[in-house]
Amino acid sequence: MEAILGNVIADCNDETELQNFYAELLGWEKCALFERPAVRSSGGVVFLFIEEEDYVPPVWPEEKGKQQKQMHFDFQVEDLPEAVKRAEALGAVKAAAQFGGERFVTMIDPAGHPFCLCRKWPARRFSEFFLKYKKQHVMREQFLQ
């Protein structure tokens, strides 16, 4: 039986600010869920924001002994440079460390969460990349055994 993703919940220091940021960045509808600010995609994915009094933003890249990120989002965009400018205008900043070259840019949202804006790949090209990656991963695992 396959589980279906319900909601993604992000802790933060200002739930309304983060709702506004992601609504504008992604073009998603503002809504409320469980009496909390949220955004919803046209496909039904919901990001819910919960304000925590003792929220500590994660450090990225990770540093030993510091607050670690729990996860991050990759958003595929048609025009990467334009998406970066838009994110910055909305309050995000480019992460000091960048590893994506021309493929993706790591950003930090207003609450300190890292996320990546990724150059959108055609579905076929992504499938070819994924299959190549999977084959390399399987070969590596077999080698290590």
Secondary structure, DSSP 8 states (H G I E B T S, - for coil): ------EEEEEES-HHHHHHHHHHHHT-EEEEETTEEEEE-TT--EEEEEE-TT-----SS--TTS------EEEEES-HHHHHHHHHHTT-EE-SS---TTTEEEEE-TTS-EEEEEE---HHHHHHHHHHHHHHHHHHHHHH-
